[in-house]
Each structure stands twice: as structure tokens, then as C-alpha cells.
Amino acid sequence: MCGIAGSTRAEDKILEAMKERLVHRGPDSNGVWREGNMGFAHTRLAVIDLGPGGAQPMTSDCGRYVLAYNGEIYNYSQLRAELEAKGDRFRSSSDTEVLLNLLRRYGMKGVQRLVGMFAFAFWDGGTGELSLCRDRLGVKPLVYAPLDNGQLAFASEINALKAHPGIDLSMDNAALSEFLACLYVPAPRTIYRGIKKLPPGHILQWRKGKTHLKKYWSPSFNGERSLSLDDAVDEVLPILRDAVTARMVADVPVGCFLSGGIDSSVIAALMAEEARARGAPPIHTFTMTFDEAAYDERAQARSVAGHIGSVHTELPASPRLADLLEDYVSGFGEPFGNPTALLIHDLSRKAREHVTVALVGDGGDETFAGYPRYKGGLLAQSYRRLPGWLRRGVIEPVSRLIPESAKGRHAGRRAREFLK
């Protein structure tokens, strides 16, 4: 990952302060660009083109356009070939320069052609327009803050944006309410009244003190198709294989977090398949282990690793995870109520000693309805057909007697919450 920040009311000391708070996101190099009141800061984790050719902020040959970008464009090779066919010339092999040239040629319409995860700021010095953009699913973070007199500041993280003066840091009570309901603060709010998240699939454009927010993508749920399981597998597997293969493109070591569950096991297996097809060494997989049997999945992960032939590493969870809370809280910059993020932070920190990039199985349960709550949604339709006297007079009172498990088992709690 990288870190980006900037302001339309930039000063060198402000950009440096914001940049310093993003060094952990980009330890390999950093840079600052400023022209008049407009300025960008960038910290880089080099993944593609490790040399200075991919350094940022990146300026076009003509000097009109400037880009600060965090992410990876998976179809950058195809886009580069198309741009070269139109006469563009490149100084590096980085995806950053491909993105810069794409935006130079097509403007923000070029975003529709991107396949990847990204958050970027693009400055057009000719029109005086600043564009902020976030990928379709919001994998990469981007927050911004309106300033006095129509000015604007932005950053990858809330903590970096807080280094900019003139931002309202009072608590947003509506955001607090949303956190208590959801255990996180949904976009566009943050816990601070003066800081907003750029929603996924959106572009924010600023020019002469005026901002315009527009959506460039949203998922389509039409329910018009009905596939058998075998047909769904035949259709999804090639798409998933292509997605995994694209994410293995890097000039640094790439591994996989492996829990032994379905999602991470499928990704690890496809990575191993691609590595064998390339004639590359076996992939590296990593599993976090626990002393508590209810949380430990090392046996399942070992079985998968042995089956796919990965170089497998077991990383014990730190005995005092609470010692990592300061980094954890600083990274989110606001309340976040899912404790598994602390475990991922610990696993990532330890796996970084072996690889620079790791693929994970996050998002599989949401995409393919793997969580028990989705089954609960279907069961609820049948449950509501029961007579009211039976639900409210018998089942719900009895459900309150279900005790909380002290061994990490959640079935009782889920049943109790479902039957409320």
C-alpha cells in the first residue's frame, strides 16, 4: 500500500506533516509536489517497478498533470499497449505512469476502464481542477475535509488529515450512533464532523472553491438469472482464476494468508496452480495459530498447504495483542468494533518479514452469502409465519435463557439474537 495526501491550501510544512503520518504506508520512498496553493504528498510501498521510475507524486512530461496514487491497476499492461498504439511513450514500467497517461488522454472517463483497487488524486493544471477517485468497492481508503473559503484537503487516513489545520474535529453524533449500531462508521461519515469518507465508486471534483460528488459505478442486483450449482461453478471459476492471476503480478514476493476455510483455500490453490504453470517456486502461505482450540485452525491450514504444495509458515498470535492497540487505533483513526482486525494487523506485521504482498480471502462470505446471517434471512421468512402467540409468548421468552458461551462458540448467541 501507499499513502497519499494533499490540499488546495497547501504549505510545505503542512504537506510534510501529513506525509510523516503516512510513512508506515509507504516505507520505500516518499515525495512532495507543490505549485502555488495546490500540493500533494506521497509515501510509496514499491510493488511494480521498484526503481525511481515509479516515484510519486508523478508529473506528466508536459507538466500540466500531476498524480498521487495508492493501489494497483491489474490491467495496466493492456492499457499501456493501447496507449502506446496511440503514440504515448513511457519512461518507466510502473502502473502509475499508465494511470497518469490514461487520465491525461481520457480525463476521468478513463476510470471506467480500470480494473484494480485504487484511490488517487489527479490535478489538471490547465483547468485548475482536482479530482479524487476511489475504486468501485472501496478497497483503498480516501478521506477528505472541506476547509474555509471552499478549499479542500484529503488523505489516505484520518490521522494524516488531522495534521492539516482548519478542520472541524468535533464528534459527529450521527456517526457515533451509526457506529453503535454497525460497529463501524459507514461512508460518507467519519467520527469527526469535519472529515468525510469518499464513498466507493465515487469521484469528487474540485474547481475554484466548488466541489461536485458523482457516482461512476454501483453494483446491479436484478435477480433475473437462476443457475444450478454446477453451472455457477463453471462460470465463476474462470473469473476467479483470472482475478487471482492478475493479483500475483508484482516485482516483490507475494504470499497468501491461509486459514483452512473455503475462501482462503480456494485462493491459495489457484495461486499454487498459477505458480506451477509459470514454472515458479511454490507459493508461501501463512496461518496465525492460537493456544485456544476454539480459534485455532492450524490443522485445516496444514492440510490445505500440504495438498497444494505451498511453503507454509505458522505464526503464533502475539501473547499481548493489546500492546498493538495504539497502532491499530491510529490506523483506523476512528472507532472500529471488529476485533479480528487486530489479529489481521498482527498477522500482517509478522508475514511482512517473509513477503511484501499477501492475498486474503476477505469478501468471499459477503459475495457468496457464506455468513450464518444470510441463512437467517431466509429462515426469518418461515419463522414469521408462525402464530404470534407462539413466537412472542413461548419462543422469545425461552430464547432469553440461552447462555453466552465462554469457549468462543457463537451458535447460542446467534440463535438468541435471531429469535428476539
N, C-alpha and C positions, 0 to 999 in steps of 0.2 A: 504494500500500500504506500501511498504518498500523502502529503499534506498540502493543501492549497489555502491561501488567504488573500485578502485584498480589500481595497477601499477606493471610493471615488473622492475621498478627502484624505488622501494618503500623505503621510510624513515618513521619512526614513526610519525614525526611532519607533514609530508605531508598527511599521512593517517588520522591523527586526524583532520587536517584542512578540508579535503574532507568530513569526517564523520559529522563534525559540520554543514556543509552546507546542510546536508540531514536529520537533526533531525526532521524537520517538516513532513517528510515522514514516520518516524518511532519513535513515541514518547514513546513506551513502554519499549524498551531496545536497546542497541547498543553494538557493539564489533569490535575488530580489530584483524587480524591474519597476522603475517609476518614470513617468513622464507627466510633468505638471502635477495635477491633483490625483491622477489615476495611478494606482500601484498594485502590483502582485507580489506575493511571496510563495515560495515552493520548497518543500523538502522531499527528497527522492529516495525511494527504495527501487534500485535498478533491477528489472526483471528481463527486459528485452533491450538489446544494445547497451551493454554495460559501460561503454565509453562516454566521453563528454558530448558525443553527438546527440544524446537524448536528454541533455541538461535542460532544465526549465527555471523560470519562465522562458518559453521559446518564442522568438520573434521571426516573422516571415522575412524573406530576402528583401522585399520592398520596404520593410519597416512599418507598414501600416497595421499589421495584425499581430496580436500577442495572445499566447495561450498558456494557461496554468491548468494542469490536468492531473487527475488521480484516477487510476483504473487500468483496464486492459481492453483493447479492441481486438476481438478474436478473428475478425475477418479483415484485418489490416493488410494482409498480403494481397488479397483480391482487390481491395480498394486501391492499393498502391499501383497495382498493374493497370487498373483502369485510368488512374490519374496520369501515369507515365504515357499511356497511349494517347492522352490528350495534350501531351507536351510538358507535363510537370517534371521537374528534376529534384532529386533528393540528395541531401548531404549526409544522411545517416540511415541506419536500418531500423529506427525506432518507430513504434506505432504513434508516438506523439507527433512526429512530423507529418505522418499520413493524416492524422486528425486535423492538424493545422491547415494543410493544403486542401483537405476536403471542405472545411468551413470557409476558407478563402474563396474557393471556387463556387460553392453552392449556398453559402450562408447557413443559417440554422435549419434550412430544409434538409441539409446533409445529415442531420441527426437520424432521420428516418432510415438511413442506410447502414447505421451502426449496429453491429452485433457485439455485445460486450457488457461490462459493468464500468460505469464511469460517473464522475462528477467533474465539471470543468467550468472555467471562466474564460470567456473569449472577448477580446477587446478589438473593436474596429475603430482605429484612429481617424479614418476618413469620415465616418458618420458620427463619431463620438458615442457609439452605442456599446454598452456592456451587456453580455448575455451570460447567464448562469444556467446550467443544464444538469439534470440528474437522470440516471438510467431508468429504464422502464419499471423495474421492481424496487428501486431504491436500495440496491446493494451497497452503493457508495454514499456516504453521508455528505450533506451540504446544508449549512445553516446561514442565515443572513439577518441583518438588523437594519431597519430604517433609521437614519440619522436626521438631525436638524437640517432644514432647508432642502429637503428632498434628496439628501445624499444617502449612500448605501455602503455597508461593509459586509463581508462574508468570510467564511472559513469552513474547513472540514469538520472542526469540532467546536463545541460551545466554549470550552476552556480557552481556546485560542481567540475566539471572538471577544471574550470578556477582557482581553488586553487592549481593546480599542476603546478610547474614551467616548463618552456621549451616548452610551447605550443604557436603556432603562432595564435595570436588573432587579426590579421588584417582582415578587412572585405573582404568577398568573393563577388566580384561584380556580378558574375553569380547568386549567391544565392539571392542577392538583386533584381536582375531582375526577378527571379522566384517568389519572394515574391510580387512584384508589380503586377505580372500577376495573382497569385493564392491566395494572401492574407495569405500565409504561405510559409515556405521553405520546399519543398518536400525532402524526403530522396533520396540520401545519404548526401546531403549537409546540412550545418547549415550556419548561417550568418557569422561564423568565418572560415577563410581559413584552420586553423589547426585542426578543430573539425568536425567529421563526425557522421552521424546517422547510426547505424546498421540497414539496411533495414528489414522490416518484412519478416519472413520466411527465415532468413539467419543465418548462423554460421560463425564466424570469428575465425580462429585458428592461434595461435602464437607459434613459437618454434625457439629458438636460433636466435632471431632477424628477422625472416622471418614470414610474415603473408599470410594467404590464406583465401579468402572470397568465400563461396559457398552457393547456394540456396538449401534449403531442401524441400520447398513447394511453389507452386503457384496455384492460382485458375484455374479451367478449364471452359472455355466458349465454348461449342461446338454447342449449338442451335439445338441439334438433337431431343429434346423432345418437344411435344406440348400437354399441359394438359388443360382440362376445369377448370374453376374456382373451381367447387366443388371437382374435383379430386385433385387439387393443395392444397386446404384446408385440405382435408383428409390426404394428405401426409405430409404437413408442420406442422400441429398442434401437432402430437405426438413428432416430433423433437423439436419443440419449448417448449413443456411441459417438456421434458426431460432436455433441456438446462436450463430452469428456475429452475427446481427442484435441479439440480446439483449446481447451484449458491446460493442456500439457505442453503447449508451445512456450518455451522460456529459455533464457540463456543462463539459468541458475537451477540448482537441484529442486525437483518437485516431488512431494510425497502425498500421503493420504492419511487422514485420521480414520481409524477403523475401530468401530465399537462391536462389530459382530452382528449388528442389526441389518435389516434388509437394505436400507438406503446406502449406508457407507460400504456395505459388502458389494453391492452392485457396482458402485463407482470404482472401488479398488479392483474388482475383477475386470472391468473394462479398461482400466489403466494398465493392468498387467497384460491384457490381451494386446493392447496397442504397443507396449514396450517390446513384446516378443515379435510383433510384426515389423517393428523398426530395427530389430536386432540390437536393442538397447539393453543395458543391465537391468536386473529385476528392480521393481519399484520398491520404495521404502514406505512402510505403514507404521502407524503409531497408535498405541492404546493406553489410556490412563487406567491405572489399577487402584483398587481401594481395599482396605482391610475388611470393610463391612461387606459381607457376601451379597446383601440385597442390592448393592450398587455395582459390584464388580462383574465385568464382562470379559475378563481376560481369556477364559476358556473358549468362548464363542469366537473371539477375535483370533486366537491362535489357530483354531480350526480353519477359519477362512484364509488366514495368511498361509497356512500350510498347503491348502488346496490351490491357491493361485500362485504360490512360489515367491511371495514377497520377502524382502529383508525386514523382519518385524522387530520392533522395539517396544518394550513395555516401560511406561514412565509412571512411577508411583506418584499419586497425588501428594502435594506438599502437606506435611502434618499440620501446619498452621496457615491455612488459606486466608485467615483473617488478616495476616500480615500483608497480603496483597491488596487489601481493600482500598488503600489510598490511590494506587494506580488505577484500579477498577473504577472508582468513583470519578476520578479525573478524566478518564477516557470517555465515559458517558456524559459527564457534565451536568447530569440531572438524575433524579430518582429512576431506578430501573429495578423491578422486583423479581426478576428471574435469576435465582442463584446459580443456575447452570452456566451462566455467562462467566462467573468467577472460575469455574472449572475449565472452560474453554481458554480463558486467559492463561491459566496455569499450564495447560497442555501446549498451547501455542508458544509460550515462553521457553518451554523445555525442548519442543520439537525444533525450534529455531536453531539449536545447536547442530542440527543434522541437515535441515533443508531450509530453503528460503520461502517456498510456496507450498501450501498444502490444500488439497481438495477435501471437502467435507460433505456430509450427507444432509446438511440443513436444508429445509424446504420440501423434502420428499413427503413428509406426513401431511403438510398443508396442500400440496399439489395433488396427491393421490388419496386424500381422506384417510390417513392412517391413524389418526388420534382417536381414542375412545369417544371423545365428544361428538365426532361425526356419526358414529353409530348411535349415540344417544339422541341425536337429532332425528334419526329415523324411528327409533323406539318411542320417542315422545309422541309421535302421531298416533301410535296404537295406545299408548298409556292414557292419552286424553279421552279416549273413547270409553274408558271405564266409568262407572257411575260416580258422580261427585261425592256421594256419601262414603263410598269405599276409599276413594283417594284421600279426601280430607279428613274423614273420620277414623280410618284404620291405618292405611299405609303410611301417610305422612307422620302421624304421631309415633308409629313404630320405628320409622327411619331415623328419628332423632336419637334413638337408643343405640345406634351403631357407633361403636367406639372408634377413636382415632388410633391408627396403627403406630407403634413405636419402632417398627422394623422397616420403615420405608415403603410399605405396601399401600397402594392408593385405592384399591378396589372398593373398600368400605366407604372412604370419603367420597368417591365418585358416585356411588350408589346413593349416599345420603343427600348429596347436592342435586342429583337428578330427581329425586323423589320429593324435594321440597315443594 
